[in-house]
């Protein structure tokens, strides 16, 4: 029996909808494989060890890299999202202003 801590639950998958936090390892594996449950996958990465899993990925699959947990947003991704959102916002504001000026507003 293993325990999935509440603070490790991420969006998507069954574990974020269930109150049960104590599982047999087989249940965690089943959720990871059958439901693509991100919490179950992250739990197994922690259980085995992040560094060990990352090394295994790189050794077995040259084109794959385990750089973060599933559903974890990195600082780099946050900067990209903020930049993308801001730049697109200004682009659409300019477009709206141009469209309004065409109709005399």
C-alpha positions in Angstrom: 0.0 0.0 0.0 1.3 3.5 -0.9 0.0 6.9 0.0 -0.5 9.7 -2.6 -0.2 13.0 -0.7 -2.9 15.6 -1.3 -0.3 18.2 -2.3 0.9 16.0 -5.1 -2.4 15.8 -6.9 -2.5 17.5 -10.3 -5.3 18.3 -12.7 -6.4 15.6 -15.2 -6.9 11.9 -14.5 -9.0 10.1 -11.9 -6.8 10.8 -8.8 -7.8 14.4 -8.8 -11.5 13.4 -8.6 -11.2 10.6 -6.0 -10.9 11.0 -2.2 -9.0 7.8 -1.9 -5.3 8.5 -1.3 -4.0 5.0 -0.2 -3.5 2.6 -3.1 -1.9 -0.6 -4.1 1.0 0.0 -6.5 -0.9 -2.0 -9.1 -3.8 0.6 -8.9 -1.4 3.5 -9.4 0.1 1.7 -12.5 -3.4 0.9 -13.8 -4.4 4.6 -13.5 -1.2 5.7 -15.2 -1.6 3.3 -18.1 -5.4 3.1 -18.6 -6.3 6.7 -17.8 -3.0 8.6 -18.5 -3.3 9.9 -15.0 -0.7 12.6 -14.5 -0.7 12.3 -10.7 -0.1 8.5 -10.9 2.7 9.1 -13.4 4.3 11.8 -11.2 3.9 9.5 -8.2 5.8 6.7 -10.0 8.5 9.1 -11.1 8.9 10.1 -7.4 8.8 6.5 -6.2 11.6 5.4 -8.6 13.4 8.7 -8.3 13.4 11.6 -10.8 17.1 11.5 -11.6 16.9 7.7 -12.1 13.9 8.0 -14.4 15.5 10.8 -16.4 18.7 8.8 -16.9 16.7 5.8 -18.0 14.7 7.8 -20.5 17.9 9.2 -22.0 19.7 5.8 -22.1 16.8 3.9 -23.6 15.2 6.6 -25.8 17.7 9.0 -27.2 15.0 11.4 -28.5 13.1 11.6 -25.1 14.0 13.8 -22.2 12.3 13.9 -18.8 12.8 17.5 -17.8 9.9 18.1 -15.4 6.9 16.5 -13.8 3.7 16.3 -15.8 1.5 19.4 -15.6 4.3 21.3 -13.9 4.9 24.7 -15.5 8.5 25.9 -15.5 9.6 29.5 -15.1 10.7 29.4 -18.8 7.2 28.4 -19.8 5.6 31.1 -17.6 7.8 33.7 -19.3 6.8 32.4 -22.7 3.1 32.4 -21.9 3.3 35.9 -20.4 5.2 37.2 -23.5 2.9 35.4 -25.9 -0.2 36.6 -24.2 1.0 40.2 -23.9 2.2 40.4 -27.5 -1.0 38.9 -28.9 -3.1 41.2 -26.7 -1.4 44.3 -28.1 -1.7 42.9 -31.6 -5.4 42.4 -31.2 -5.8 45.8 -29.6 -4.2 47.3 -32.7 -6.4 45.3 -35.0 -9.5 46.3 -33.1 -8.5 50.0 -33.3 -7.9 49.7 -37.0 -11.2 47.9 -37.6 -13.0 50.6 -35.6 -11.3 53.4 -37.5 -12.5 51.9 -40.8 -16.1 52.3 -39.7 -15.5 55.8 -38.4 -15.4 55.0 -34.6 
